Amino acid sequence: MCRRLWPAMPVVVTSESLDVSMATRAYAFGARDFLEKPIDSERIVSCLHSLLTEQDPLSPLVLELREKILGRSPAIVATLKQVAKVIPHHESRVLLIGESGTGKELFAQAIHQLGPRRKQPWVAVNISGIPSTLIESALFGHDKGAFTGATDRHIGFFEEAGGGTIFLDEIGDLELPLQTKLLRVIQEKKFRRLRGGDDLNFSARLVCATNRDLAEAVNQSAFRRDLYHRIAEVTIQVPPLREREGDVDLLLNYFLDARKGVRQVRFARETLTILRSYPFWGNVRELENFITSALIECEGDIILPQHLPLKSMGTLLDSEREDRGREAPWQENERDYVRRTLVEELVASLPDSWADLAYREAALHFTRGFDRIYLKRKLERWRHNITQAAREADVDAKTFRKRWRESGLPPLGGEEDHNE
């Protein structure tokens, strides 16, 4: 638990007796040392000295990143460590990949603000937000008379970035002719304004982001392969919120505190149950919007389920519902959901002659009914991510699959199903 909540904190395990198997397990889970009681004072001093003198060159950067990017889940901590590695290498180009709303621009800003170029300009460009007829001029600028209506010289984003950082968001939406020009700029480190006579030097750090699968776009000839390799010198995957175990509560409280002002507002337990189980396809941005909407609807000091944009939530998950006449699981109180579905599963699992069965055999039907509701619930919460569902259930993925199969649920798919 300690390693999950505070991954960077060193852990020392103590025990009444020196148990080799216990010590081995402690080290396997990340303990830095194992001490047997009673602990000699010199041994404690030696242990503390070792911990305090450990030098991890990335630790200061990771700590600074955690001040800018909220999260303590293993998924987000692993991403922060990747970002910390690339920050000092200010010549390297970075490609951030992730779903919409995961905070890719926030990561790009952190790369700039904590790097050697932080005193230079930061320029962010949303490629998809600029009309195709204006994108070239917006990026590279134009001189007077470049086209009808160009009455003055215009400084483009690349020139504005100078020796700082330019962030190209939704790079996958850049059309092929502009991809060719961008590739030339990267290769030659020069560009020219439209109708401009002189070459201008390009020295900014380039950070790009996309929610598209650029590798697949390359295979479909929708994105240049050579440009893809140029912009992706370092590729960082930004995890979706549903894979950031435990971060939803942190973000809920952060956005609530930032927006409630002087009001003393809190979440009702039922509201938290709904929000914790909702998959947030729009990620952090969607969560933030939920809080803003709920605060507008809530006139008291407790945010209730009816203050959430439940209609929007229902629309988003219509395609996920197994039964159109039933509320989606995240719209129900957790206890009501379990009561309703567990009864259905148990009744359906019992044969007509269940009373004539031996105790163990009859009990097995109840156990399998419970497994079906429990395992399905876990998998629903994690959008069919078996690894995450198994971790929350505190079993390994192999055991999760085995119990799933034995309960009579449809096959999950995967190599394990064939090898077990």
Buried (B, 14 or more C-beta within 10 A) or exposed (E): EEBEEEBBEBBBBEEEEEEEEEBEEBEEEEBBBBBBEEEEEEEBEEBEEEEEEEEEEBEEBBEBBBEEBBBBBBBBBEBBBBBBBBBEBBEBBBBBBBBEBBBBBBBBBBBBBBBEBBEBBBBBBEBEEBEEEEBBBBBBBBBEEBEEEBEEBBEBBBBBBBBBBBBBBBBBBBEEEBBEBBBBBBEEEEBBBBBBEEEBEBBBBBBBBBBBEBEEBBEEEBBBEEBBEBBBBBBBBBBBBBBBBBBBEBBBBBBBEEBBEEEEBBBBEBBBBBBBBBBBBBBBBBBBBBBBBBBEEBEEEEBBBEBBBBEBBBEBBEEEBEEEEEBBBBBBEBEEBBEBBBEEBBEEBBEEEEEEBEEEEBEBBBBBBBBBBBBBBBBBBBBEBBEBBBBBBEBEBEEBBBBBBEBEBEEBEEEBEEEE
